[in-house]
Amino acid sequence: MFKILLKKQFQEIFKGYFYDAKKNQMRSKGSIIAWFAFFVILIFGVFGSMFVSLAVTLCWPLVNANAGWLYFVIMAGTAILIGVFGAVATGYAALFLAKDNDLLLSLPIPIKDIVAARLMSTFLLGTLYTAIALVPALVVYWGTASAGIVEVLCGITLLIIAAAVVLCVGCLFSWIVAKIALRLENKSLLSVLIIVAFLALYYFVYFQAGEAMMELIANAAAYSASAKDAAYVIYLFGSIGEGNVTATAVFLVIAIVLVALTWMALSHSYLKLVTASAKTKRVRYVEKTASFKSPFSALVSKEFAKYRSNANYILNSSMGSLFILVFGVVTLLNAQSINELIVEIWGNDLAFVCVVLCGALCMLAGTNTIAAPSVSLEGRSLWILQSLPIASKNVLRAKAVVHLVLTAAPLAIAVACLAFALDLPATPKALMCIVPFAYVVFTSMAGSFLGVKMANVSWTNELMPLKRSGAVIVLMLGGWGIAIAFILIYFLFGSALDATTYMAVWIVLFLGIAAYLLHWLDTKGSQLFAEL
């Protein structure tokens, strides 16, 4: 039974690689191979290459200082951090929110087998996340220091031990999230907050790591000696990668015991957690007069409600709003040093600085793609909107308004921070504050335009319209391309046109295209929407 359950788990995970939901048919063998090749290249070619660079930077200085164990502590710790992030993101859904929980629990299958299958699939996914950082570290070490049979076997075992740690820590956090979720009404908010917190932690560590790494390399011998004496257990953990057989055996046994305890603990509490009812708020009925809303206001409210209730929608379509806020606040907090840096780099050419900052704001705003997938997200419920006695143009306008509001609101805060913090010429600074809003109006209309032209309402997983749809990709990449072109054109031809006139031309261009797209949405777009 365990093998059958495990096979089912992996068929669910890699369903998209074998089955084309849009065409409702199995993929060809060539297509399956191509998808898996793309997956491997993306994981180990793109993401893995970043850790190759880190490993190359650290390996030789630390090995030369007789601190190879410290190299493995750093790289394995990084791998575990990445693995835990992935385990929490996938483990909570796989363990406690699986759609087939009710079906499996109704069958004569022992709960311990269900939990074991879910844990095994989570463990293997955790191994994949961990391998992104740890496999490059092992390969670089084997090529730099030693690659004997003992070192290779111990290195592989280190990967398994790190994956076991990821599984246990990930299950612990997933269990905590599940317990908290039972007390919350809005689970989407919980998911967003957790992921944003992890992102904040990641970027904090990333920006602090460079300076710490240089300091570590410069004083590797001293740090190695002091750390070895102060934290002997950590030293033993790092020595696994160097081929310490005794340490490898001890930590492997500990890892097996931890996984077994995790399995037993989850088996004991699994039924209670997955069948528990979330906390419900008792509301006393109070008679009151309902407020009147126009059809358009009701549509806008409906779009905002859909956005708030969907964590995937928030995270995949509007992270640009968070980046815009961070950009503005960081600029405000570091105003003096940024003004000094501007003078040092650009001197008296402050108008070009306005153009660069304006382009940066546009690029951040272009990260938002809220309007692009909104038509496709209606899915099989699209007929409800089409059957209502409302104009189709109002539906499309409402979707554009949500994009406009959710991007323009944080943009207003960021623009105010930049205007207050930076010592720039008044007129270019004023236009620098206006151009991004014109750009947002343009991208909101363009998103609705692409959402209708490239609609896909036959999806089986909502991540398809949010991550893989042509509308989202074209809007994001196209928006970034326009923002880059905005800076590049002025850099190449700015001598023939002053910054004030240049930015004014772009304002007219953005608003003119937006007006045309609005007219298209009201006419041809409405007709296409009605025919979907």
C-alpha positions as CSV (number, residue, x, y, z in Angstrom):
1,M,0.0,0.0,0.0
2,F,2.9,2.4,0.8
3,K,4.3,2.0,-2.7
4,I,0.9,2.8,-4.3
5,L,0.5,5.9,-2.1
6,L,4.0,7.1,-2.9
7,K,3.4,6.5,-6.6
8,K,0.2,8.6,-6.4
9,Q,2.1,11.4,-4.6
10,F,4.7,11.7,-7.4
11,Q,2.1,11.5,-10.1
12,E,0.4,14.5,-8.5
13,I,3.7,16.4,-8.2
14,F,4.8,15.9,-11.8
15,K,1.4,15.7,-13.4
16,G,2.1,18.7,-15.5
17,Y,5.1,17.1,-17.0
18,F,3.2,14.0,-18.3
19,Y,-0.3,15.5,-18.9
20,D,-1.3,18.5,-21.0
21,A,-4.4,19.8,-19.1
22,K,-5.1,22.5,-21.8
23,K,-5.4,19.9,-24.5
24,N,-6.8,17.2,-22.2
25,Q,-4.3,14.5,-23.3
26,M,-1.0,12.9,-22.4
27,R,2.2,14.5,-23.6
28,S,4.4,12.8,-26.2
29,K,7.6,11.1,-25.0
30,G,9.7,13.9,-26.6
31,S,7.6,16.5,-24.8
32,I,8.0,14.7,-21.5
33,I,11.8,14.5,-21.9
34,A,11.9,18.2,-22.9
35,W,9.9,19.3,-19.9
36,F,12.1,17.3,-17.5
37,A,15.3,18.6,-19.3
38,F,14.0,22.1,-18.8
39,F,13.3,21.4,-15.2
40,V,16.9,20.1,-14.6
41,I,18.4,23.0,-16.5
42,L,16.3,25.5,-14.5
43,I,17.1,24.0,-11.1
44,F,20.8,23.1,-11.5
45,G,21.8,25.2,-14.5
46,V,20.3,28.5,-13.4
47,F,19.9,28.3,-9.6
48,G,22.7,25.9,-9.1
49,S,25.2,28.1,-10.9
50,M,24.8,30.8,-8.2
51,F,25.9,28.3,-5.6
52,V,28.8,27.2,-7.7
53,S,30.1,30.8,-7.6
54,L,29.7,30.9,-3.8
55,A,31.4,27.5,-3.4
56,V,34.3,28.5,-5.6
57,T,34.8,31.7,-3.6
58,L,34.8,29.9,-0.2
59,C,36.3,26.5,-0.9
60,W,40.0,27.1,-1.5
61,P,40.6,29.7,1.1
62,L,38.9,27.6,3.8
63,V,40.5,24.3,2.8
64,N,43.9,26.0,2.6
65,A,43.4,27.3,6.2
66,N,42.6,23.7,7.3
67,A,38.9,24.7,7.7
68,G,37.2,22.5,5.2
69,W,34.7,21.6,7.9
70,L,33.7,25.3,8.2
71,Y,33.1,25.3,4.4
72,F,30.7,22.5,4.7
73,V,28.9,24.1,7.7
74,I,28.3,27.2,5.7
75,M,27.2,25.5,2.5
76,A,25.1,22.8,4.3
77,G,23.5,25.5,6.4
78,T,22.6,27.5,3.3
79,A,21.2,24.3,1.7
80,I,19.1,23.6,4.8
81,L,17.8,27.2,4.9
82,I,16.7,26.9,1.3
83,G,15.2,23.4,1.9
84,V,13.2,24.6,4.9
85,F,11.8,27.4,2.9
86,G,10.7,25.0,0.2
87,A,9.5,22.4,2.7
88,V,7.3,24.9,4.5
89,A,5.8,26.2,1.3
90,T,5.0,22.7,0.0
91,G,4.8,20.6,3.2
92,Y,1.9,22.5,4.7
93,A,-0.2,22.0,1.6
94,A,0.9,18.4,0.9
95,L,0.5,17.2,4.5
96,F,-2.6,19.1,5.8
97,L,-4.4,20.6,2.8
98,A,-4.2,17.8,0.3
99,K,-7.5,17.5,-1.7
100,D,-7.6,13.8,-1.4
101,N,-7.4,13.7,2.4
102,D,-11.1,12.9,2.9
103,L,-11.0,10.2,0.2
104,L,-7.9,8.5,1.7
105,L,-9.2,8.7,5.3
106,S,-12.5,7.0,4.2
107,L,-10.6,4.0,2.8
108,P,-9.3,1.1,4.9
109,I,-5.7,2.5,4.8
110,P,-3.7,2.9,8.0
111,I,-3.0,6.5,8.8
112,K,0.7,5.7,9.4
113,D,0.9,4.6,5.7
114,I,-0.7,7.8,4.5
115,V,1.6,9.9,6.6
116,A,4.6,7.9,5.6
117,A,3.9,8.4,1.9
118,R,3.3,12.1,2.3
119,L,6.5,12.4,4.4
120,M,8.5,10.5,1.8
121,S,7.4,12.7,-1.0
122,T,8.1,15.8,1.1
123,F,11.6,14.3,2.0
124,L,12.4,13.8,-1.7
125,L,11.3,17.3,-2.6
126,G,13.4,18.6,0.3
127,T,16.3,16.6,-1.0
128,L,15.9,18.4,-4.3
129,Y,15.8,21.8,-2.7
130,T,18.8,21.0,-0.6
131,A,20.8,19.6,-3.5
132,I,20.5,22.9,-5.4
133,A,23.1,24.4,-2.9
134,L,24.9,21.3,-1.6
135,V,25.6,19.4,-4.7
136,P,27.6,22.3,-6.3
137,A,29.4,22.6,-2.9
138,L,30.4,18.9,-2.9
139,V,31.5,18.9,-6.6
140,V,33.7,22.0,-6.1
141,Y,35.2,20.5,-2.9
142,W,35.9,17.2,-4.7
143,G,37.6,19.0,-7.5
144,T,39.6,21.3,-5.2
145,A,40.6,19.2,-2.3
146,S,39.9,15.5,-2.4
147,A,37.6,13.1,-4.2
148,G,38.3,9.7,-2.7
149,I,35.6,7.0,-2.3
150,V,35.3,7.8,1.4
151,E,34.8,11.6,0.8
152,V,32.3,10.9,-2.0
153,L,30.2,8.5,0.1
154,C,30.3,10.8,3.2
155,G,29.3,13.8,1.0
156,I,26.3,11.9,-0.4
157,T,25.4,11.0,3.2
158,L,25.7,14.7,4.2
159,L,23.1,15.5,1.6
160,I,20.7,12.8,3.0
161,I,21.3,14.1,6.6
162,A,20.7,17.7,5.5
163,A,17.5,16.6,3.7
164,A,16.3,14.8,6.9
165,V,16.9,18.0,8.9
166,V,14.9,19.9,6.3
167,L,12.1,17.4,6.6
168,C,11.9,17.5,10.4
169,V,12.1,21.3,10.6
170,G,9.7,21.7,7.7
171,C,7.2,19.4,9.3
172,L,7.5,21.3,12.6
173,F,6.8,24.6,10.9
174,S,4.0,23.1,8.8
175,W,2.4,21.7,12.0
176,I,2.7,25.2,13.7
177,V,1.1,26.8,10.6
178,A,-1.7,24.2,10.6
179,K,-2.4,24.9,14.3
180,I,-2.5,28.7,13.8
181,A,-4.6,28.3,10.6
182,L,-7.3,26.7,12.7
183,R,-7.7,29.9,14.6
184,L,-7.7,32.3,11.7
185,E,-10.5,33.2,9.4
186,N,-8.3,34.3,6.5
187,K,-5.8,31.6,5.7
188,S,-4.7,33.5,2.6
189,L,-3.3,36.2,4.9
190,L,-1.4,33.7,6.9
191,S,0.2,32.2,3.7
192,V,1.2,35.7,2.4
193,L,2.7,36.8,5.7
194,I,4.8,33.6,6.1
195,I,6.2,33.8,2.6
196,V,6.9,37.5,2.9
197,A,8.6,36.9,6.2
198,F,10.8,34.3,4.6
199,L,11.6,36.6,1.7
200,A,12.5,39.4,4.1
201,L,14.8,37.0,6.0
202,Y,16.4,35.8,2.7
203,Y,17.2,39.2,1.4
204,F,18.4,40.4,4.8
205,V,20.8,37.4,4.9
206,Y,21.8,37.9,1.2
207,F,22.8,41.6,1.7
208,Q,24.7,40.9,4.9
209,A,26.4,37.8,3.5
210,G,28.9,39.6,1.2
211,E,30.7,41.5,3.9
212,A,30.7,38.6,6.3
213,M,32.1,36.3,3.6
214,M,35.1,38.6,2.9
215,E,35.8,38.9,6.6
216,L,35.6,35.1,7.0
217,I,38.0,34.5,4.1
218,A,40.5,37.0,5.4
219,N,40.5,35.5,8.9
220,A,39.7,31.9,8.1
221,A,42.3,30.3,10.3
222,A,41.4,32.3,13.4
223,Y,37.7,31.8,13.0
224,S,38.1,28.1,12.3
225,A,40.1,27.5,15.5
226,S,37.8,29.5,17.8
227,A,34.6,28.0,16.3
228,K,36.0,24.5,16.5
229,D,36.6,24.8,20.2
230,A,33.3,26.7,21.0
231,A,31.0,24.5,18.9
232,Y,32.4,21.0,18.7
233,V,29.1,19.4,17.5
234,I,29.0,21.8,14.6
235,Y,32.6,21.0,13.8
236,L,31.7,17.3,13.7
237,F,28.7,18.0,11.4
238,G,31.0,19.9,8.9
239,S,33.7,17.2,9.1
240,I,31.2,14.8,7.4
241,G,31.9,16.4,4.1
242,E,35.7,16.0,4.7
243,G,35.2,12.2,5.1
244,N,34.9,11.7,8.8
245,V,33.3,8.3,8.9
246,T,32.5,8.3,12.7
247,A,30.8,11.6,12.5
248,T,28.9,10.5,9.4
249,A,27.6,7.4,11.1
250,V,26.6,9.3,14.3
251,F,24.7,12.0,12.5
252,L,23.0,9.5,10.1
253,V,21.6,7.6,13.1
254,I,20.4,10.8,14.7
255,A,18.8,11.8,11.4
256,I,17.0,8.5,11.1
257,V,15.8,8.7,14.7
258,L,14.5,12.3,14.2
259,V,12.6,11.2,11.0
260,A,11.1,8.2,12.8
261,L,9.9,10.5,15.7
262,T,8.5,13.0,13.2
263,W,6.6,10.1,11.5
264,M,5.2,8.8,14.8
265,A,4.2,12.3,16.1
266,L,2.4,13.1,12.8
267,S,0.7,9.7,12.7
268,H,-0.6,10.4,16.2
269,S,-2.0,13.9,15.5
270,Y,-2.7,13.7,11.8
271,L,-6.3,12.7,11.9
272,K,-7.2,15.4,14.5
273,L,-5.5,18.1,12.4
274,V,-6.9,17.3,9.0
275,T,-10.4,16.8,10.3
276,A,-10.5,19.8,12.6
277,S,-12.8,22.6,11.8
278,A,-11.4,26.1,11.6
279,K,-12.4,28.7,14.1
280,T,-15.7,30.3,13.2
281,K,-16.9,33.7,14.4
282,R,-20.4,33.9,15.7
283,V,-22.1,36.9,14.3
284,R,-25.3,38.3,15.8
285,Y,-27.8,39.4,13.3
286,V,-28.5,43.1,13.4
287,E,-31.0,44.6,11.0
288,K,-29.6,47.4,8.9
289,T,-30.3,49.1,5.7
290,A,-28.2,47.8,2.8
291,S,-26.1,50.4,1.0
292,F,-26.7,50.8,-2.7
293,K,-23.9,50.1,-5.1
294,S,-23.8,50.8,-8.8
295,P,-23.1,47.7,-11.0
296,F,-19.5,49.0,-11.6
297,S,-18.8,49.5,-7.9
298,A,-20.2,46.0,-7.2
299,L,-17.8,44.5,-9.9
300,V,-14.8,46.4,-8.4
301,S,-15.7,45.1,-4.9
302,K,-16.0,41.6,-6.3
303,E,-12.6,41.8,-7.9
304,F,-11.0,43.1,-4.7
305,A,-12.7,40.3,-2.7
306,K,-11.3,37.7,-5.2
307,Y,-7.8,39.2,-4.8
308,R,-7.9,39.2,-1.0
309,S,-9.1,35.6,-0.7
310,N,-6.4,34.1,-3.0
311,A,-2.8,33.9,-1.6
312,N,-1.5,32.7,-4.9
313,Y,-3.0,35.7,-6.7
314,I,-1.5,38.1,-4.1
315,L,2.0,36.5,-4.2
316,N,2.3,35.9,-7.9
317,S,0.8,39.1,-9.2
318,S,1.5,41.9,-6.8
319,M,4.9,41.6,-5.2
320,G,5.9,44.7,-7.1
321,S,3.8,46.7,-4.7
322,L,6.0,45.5,-1.8
323,F,9.2,46.2,-3.7
324,I,8.0,49.7,-4.5
325,L,7.3,50.4,-0.8
326,V,10.7,49.0,0.2
327,F,12.4,51.1,-2.5
328,G,10.8,54.3,-1.2
329,V,11.3,53.7,2.5
330,V,15.0,52.7,2.0
331,T,15.6,55.8,0.0
332,L,14.0,57.9,2.7
333,L,16.0,56.3,5.5
334,N,19.3,56.7,3.6
335,A,18.6,60.1,2.0
336,Q,21.9,61.7,3.0
337,S,24.2,58.9,1.8
338,I,22.2,58.5,-1.5
339,N,22.4,62.2,-2.2
340,E,26.2,62.1,-1.7
341,L,26.4,59.1,-4.0
342,I,24.4,60.8,-6.7
343,V,26.7,63.8,-6.7
344,E,29.8,61.5,-6.7
345,I,28.6,59.5,-9.6
346,W,26.6,61.9,-11.8
347,G,27.9,65.3,-10.7
348,N,25.8,68.0,-12.1
349,D,23.8,65.8,-14.4
350,L,20.9,65.5,-12.0
351,A,18.3,65.4,-14.7
352,F,19.6,62.0,-15.8
353,V,19.2,60.8,-12.2
354,C,15.5,61.7,-12.4
355,V,15.2,59.7,-15.6
356,V,17.0,56.7,-14.0
357,L,14.8,56.8,-10.8
358,C,11.7,57.2,-12.9
359,G,12.7,54.1,-15.0
360,A,13.4,52.1,-11.8
361,L,9.9,52.9,-10.4
362,C,8.4,51.9,-13.7
363,M,10.3,48.6,-13.6
364,L,9.1,47.8,-10.1
365,A,5.5,48.7,-11.0
366,G,5.9,46.5,-14.1
367,T,6.4,43.5,-11.8
368,N,2.7,43.7,-10.9
369,T,0.5,41.6,-13.3
370,I,-2.8,41.8,-11.5
371,A,-5.0,42.5,-14.5
372,A,-3.4,40.0,-16.9
373,P,-4.6,36.7,-15.3
374,S,-7.9,38.1,-13.9
375,V,-10.1,37.0,-16.9
376,S,-8.5,33.5,-17.0
377,L,-8.9,33.1,-13.2
378,E,-12.7,33.2,-13.7
379,G,-12.3,29.7,-15.1
380,R,-15.5,27.7,-15.3
381,S,-17.4,30.4,-13.5
382,L,-16.9,32.9,-16.4
383,W,-20.5,32.2,-17.5
384,I,-21.8,33.9,-14.4
385,L,-20.4,37.3,-15.4
386,Q,-21.4,36.7,-19.0
387,S,-25.0,36.0,-18.0
388,L,-25.5,39.0,-15.7
389,P,-27.3,42.1,-17.0
390,I,-24.2,44.2,-17.0
391,A,-22.0,45.6,-19.8
392,S,-18.9,43.5,-20.6
393,K,-16.9,46.7,-20.7
394,N,-17.6,47.3,-17.0
395,V,-16.2,43.8,-16.2
396,L,-13.0,44.5,-18.0
397,R,-12.7,48.0,-16.6
398,A,-13.2,46.7,-13.0
399,K,-10.3,44.3,-13.5
400,A,-8.1,47.1,-14.7
401,V,-9.1,49.3,-11.8
402,V,-7.9,46.7,-9.2
403,H,-4.5,46.6,-10.9
404,L,-4.4,50.4,-11.0
405,V,-5.3,50.9,-7.3
406,L,-3.1,48.2,-5.9
407,T,-0.1,49.5,-7.8
408,A,-0.7,53.3,-7.6
409,A,-1.3,53.3,-3.8
410,P,2.2,52.1,-2.8
411,L,3.6,54.0,-5.7
412,A,2.2,57.3,-4.2
413,I,4.0,56.5,-0.9
414,A,7.3,55.7,-2.7
415,V,7.1,58.8,-4.9
416,A,6.5,61.0,-1.8
417,C,9.5,59.4,-0.1
418,L,11.8,60.1,-3.1
419,A,10.5,63.7,-3.6
420,F,11.2,64.5,0.1
421,A,14.5,62.7,0.4
422,L,16.4,63.6,-2.8
423,D,17.9,66.9,-3.8
424,L,17.0,67.1,-7.4
425,P,15.8,69.9,-9.8
426,A,12.2,70.8,-9.1
427,T,10.7,70.4,-12.6
428,P,12.4,67.1,-13.6
429,K,11.6,65.8,-10.1
430,A,7.9,66.7,-10.5
431,L,7.7,64.8,-13.8
432,M,9.6,61.9,-12.3
433,C,6.7,61.6,-9.9
434,I,4.1,61.8,-12.7
435,V,5.6,59.4,-15.3
436,P,5.2,56.2,-13.1
437,F,1.5,56.9,-12.6
438,A,1.0,57.3,-16.4
439,Y,3.0,54.0,-16.8
440,V,0.7,52.3,-14.3
441,V,-2.4,53.5,-16.1
442,F,-0.9,52.1,-19.3
443,T,0.0,48.7,-17.8
444,S,-3.4,48.3,-16.2
445,M,-5.1,48.7,-19.5
446,A,-2.5,46.6,-21.3
447,G,-3.0,43.8,-18.7
448,S,-6.8,43.7,-19.3
449,F,-6.1,43.8,-23.1
450,L,-3.7,40.8,-22.9
451,G,-6.0,39.0,-20.4
452,V,-8.8,39.0,-23.0
453,K,-6.7,38.3,-26.1
454,M,-4.8,35.5,-24.4
455,A,-7.5,34.1,-22.1
456,N,-7.3,30.5,-20.9
457,V,-10.3,29.5,-18.9
458,S,-9.8,25.7,-19.2
459,W,-7.1,25.3,-16.6
460,T,-7.1,22.7,-13.9
461,N,-4.6,24.5,-11.6
462,E,-4.9,28.2,-10.9
463,L,-1.1,28.6,-11.0
464,M,-1.3,28.1,-14.8
465,P,-2.9,31.5,-15.5
466,L,-0.9,33.1,-12.7
467,K,2.5,31.8,-13.6
468,R,2.5,30.2,-17.0
469,S,0.1,32.2,-19.1
470,G,1.2,34.2,-22.1
471,A,-0.6,37.3,-20.9
472,V,1.4,37.5,-17.6
473,I,4.7,36.8,-19.3
474,V,4.2,39.4,-22.1
475,L,2.9,42.0,-19.6
476,M,5.8,41.6,-17.2
477,L,8.7,41.2,-19.8
478,G,7.2,43.9,-22.0
479,G,6.8,46.3,-19.1
480,W,10.4,45.7,-18.0
481,G,11.5,46.2,-21.6
482,I,9.7,49.5,-21.9
483,A,11.2,50.7,-18.6
484,I,14.7,49.8,-19.7
485,A,14.1,51.5,-23.1
486,F,12.9,54.6,-21.2
487,I,16.3,54.9,-19.6
488,L,18.4,53.7,-22.6
489,I,16.9,56.1,-25.1
490,Y,17.6,59.1,-22.9
491,F,21.1,57.8,-22.3
492,L,21.8,57.5,-26.0
493,F,20.0,60.6,-27.3
494,G,19.4,62.8,-24.2
495,S,21.8,65.5,-25.5
496,A,19.2,66.3,-28.2
497,L,16.3,66.6,-25.7
498,D,16.1,67.9,-22.2
499,A,14.8,65.6,-19.4
500,T,11.7,67.7,-18.8
501,T,10.5,67.5,-22.4
502,Y,11.6,63.8,-22.7
503,M,9.5,62.7,-19.7
504,A,6.5,64.9,-20.8
505,V,6.6,63.1,-24.2
506,W,6.5,59.7,-22.4
507,I,3.5,60.8,-20.2
508,V,1.6,61.7,-23.4
509,L,2.6,58.4,-25.0
510,F,1.6,56.2,-22.0
511,L,-1.8,58.0,-21.6
512,G,-2.5,58.0,-25.3
513,I,-1.9,54.2,-25.6
514,A,-3.9,53.6,-22.5
515,A,-6.8,55.7,-23.9
516,Y,-6.7,53.6,-27.1
517,L,-6.6,50.3,-25.2
518,L,-9.6,51.5,-23.1
519,H,-11.5,52.2,-26.3
520,W,-10.6,48.7,-27.5
521,L,-11.7,47.1,-24.3
522,D,-15.1,48.9,-24.5
523,T,-15.7,47.7,-28.1
524,K,-13.8,44.7,-29.5
525,G,-12.6,43.5,-26.1
526,S,-16.1,43.4,-24.7
527,Q,-17.2,41.3,-27.7
528,L,-14.3,38.9,-27.3
529,F,-15.1,38.6,-23.6
530,A,-18.7,37.8,-24.3
531,E,-17.6,35.0,-26.7
532,L,-15.1,33.3,-24.4
